[in-house]
Amino acid sequence: MEKPKASVAKNAVYQTIYNVLATITPLITTPIISRELGPEKLGVFSYTLTVSNYFTIFAMLGVVNYGTRSIAEATDSSEVSKRFWCIYAIQGFMSVVCIALYLLYVMLFVPANTIIFVVQTFWILSALFDVNWFFFGLEEFKITVTRNIIIKFLTVISIVLFVRKGHNPLLVYTLIMAGGNFISVISILPLLKSRLIWYKPEWSDIKKHIKPIFVLFIPLLSGVLFGSMDKLMLGSMSEYEQLGYYYNADRIINIPLTVISGVSTVLFPRISAMISQDKREESLVFISRSYDIVIWMAVLLSFGIAGCAKEFVSVFFGSGYEKCVPIIYIMTPLLLINAVCMFYRMQYLVPFHHDKLYAWALFIGTVVNLSLNFPLIFAYKALGAAVATLVAQIVVMIIQFKRHEGVDIRHWLFILVKYVILGFCMFIVMRWLSKIIDNSMSALMIEVLVGGLSYFLLSLLYWKIAGGLNDKISLIRK
């Protein structure tokens, strides 16, 4: 029995709806959290979450990327079931071990904020039941998206209603975030029954998956270290207030990145399946055309954030967070670079099994980040952490593009430069508007509307002149 084949277009719609929602909801909750918790408590939340994430990443190993690719490459339902149970056996064992080690760590080495550390256990517990990778491999994004939307909505409502000063807002917020993620993960488990047949994993079958899972775990661990090392070191080397500033700035940069990551998430299993069916040339064309859309979105978001950063911080974070603005300015190029790296990694390196280069790039990036963090955080605190992360990510991007058989790197760079010019024009328009409008709220709304419209009109003009408008419409329809 062959696997059912989902529609890329429908999956893209589902994932885009969720990612747009994921982008909008923090705009609702961030003002509440920033005001009710304050920079210090926000720093405590960020620090404890970072520590728990290290255990979570060991619990999941490289299962998400490997599991998605493995299920996508399976040719029939029986093979899907066999691969699932073998891979999940590894995930389940590692999750139980990591939960036990984390609780032991909290009991022996955590002198303060113990209850917050304990509540963060829900993130690691979620790893035990997280089988979203299975549905990603089947390209059944509707299932995961609809449940995540419901949980996201309930999470937002809970934050609005229950995170209040005088009612231990840090504990309540941690419970909502960690508990909400756990509920989202377990809600999908009943749907496995109709898609799997029971297969008792044999050791001879399990061990075939261990090496490739660990190969993909190395870059995943490096990526987590890369993304959270700055927060961990800021919390250890500086004040929690500095971590709070950095956390909010980092969040503003990463929120829109979820929209871009949705494209990579949807395309990843389809490209993996195409390659397994010897459709290499077709997949390369698909990747190149998708890259154009991704870069267009990334430039819009990165230059848009930079254009309204000052007004955004004032309106959404409130007083006391002014130090976030220069951090955001340093980190906005990071959004664009991250988008390029993520797209290339998920649509080319991993589907084409260039796992070692993926691992090597992130490992070198982590070493660079660590080396720069010590002097820069010591001298410039949160600003130094931002600079270190930006430089390290540039290094990762350069190394990743070492393998590019079938990819015209010069053409890709040319596309990037063209959209950056359009984005810079939008940035100039937005900063000009900020100088003629006094009210921060009014300035923010007008900057976003006029800036976005100017970028869209400039893009239409460019596509019309370059003759690329029909290609964009054709790709979206597919």
Secondary structure, DSSP 8 states (H G I E B T S, - for coil): -B-----HHHHHHHHHHHHHHHHHHHHHHHHHHHHHHHHHHHHHHHHHHHHHHHHHHHHHTTHHHHHHHHHHH--BHHHHHHHHHHHHHHHHHHHHHHHHHHHHHHHHH--S-HHHHHHTHHHHHHHHH--HHHHHHTT-HHHHHHHHHHHHHHHHHHHHHH--TTS-HHHHHHHHHHHHHHHHHHTTGGGGTTT-------HHHHHHHHHHHHHHHHHHHHHHHHHHHHHHHHHHHS-HHHHHHHHHHHHHHHHHHHHHHHHHHHHHHHHHHHHHTT-HHHHHHHHHHHHHHHHHHHHHHHHHHHHHHHHHIIIII-TT-TTHHHHHHHHHHHHHHHHHHHHHIIIIITTTT-HHHHHHHHHHHHHHHHHHHHHHHHHHTHHHHHHHHHHHHHHHHHHHTT--TT--HHHHHHHHHHHHHHHHHHHHHHHHHHHH---HHHHHHHHHHHHHHHHHHHHHHHHHHHT-HHHHHHHHH-
